[in-house]
Amino acid sequence: MPKHTGSCHCGQVKLATDLDPMLTMQCNCSSCRKHSGSVTLHTFYAETEIDIEGPTNTYVYTGGSGHKMTASHCTNCMTKVAVRPEVFEGMLGVPVGMFDDAKTLTPKMEIWNSERLPFLASSECMEDRFDGSSVAERLSALIEALENR
């Protein structure tokens, strides 16, 4: 039985993985906020570490870092099920809300802190906070996590 499972809102797209995410983070950038309608929390896996099955469509947009992002959405309920950041080739960001056990996926990193909505409190669980896109720091965290797999 997989360690983590989940699905979109209607259940048409399902996910499963035997691994914990390499990184769970919160993004406060205006691009992610507009795309999701709220603050975003994503887990990150190598594309080969998580199985996502079901019909999706894609939408390509420019993220807060200025790099292209390819988002996949359920064709029925339109839930965002994954995002592929161009800058992190081979990586997949999966929204925390897709997981059945979302309460166990605590974010450790927060990016675009400079754009955090003023009414959101600073979370004590964050180990790292960055005012900008922190591409180098995220890449370093992902490489370290991959080496410790």
Secondary structure as UniProt FT lines:
FT   STRAND          4..7
FT   STRAND          14..17
FT   STRAND          23..27
FT   HELIX           30..36
FT   STRAND          40..46
FT   HELIX           47..49
FT   STRAND          51..53
FT   STRAND          56..62
FT   TURN            64..65
FT   STRAND          68..74
FT   TURN            75..77
FT   STRAND          80..85
FT   HELIX           86..88
FT   TURN            89..90
FT   STRAND          91..95
FT   HELIX           96..98
FT   TURN            100..101
FT   HELIX           102..104
FT   STRAND          109..111
FT   HELIX           113..115
FT   TURN            118..119
FT   TURN            124..125
FT   STRAND          128..129
FT   HELIX           135..147
//
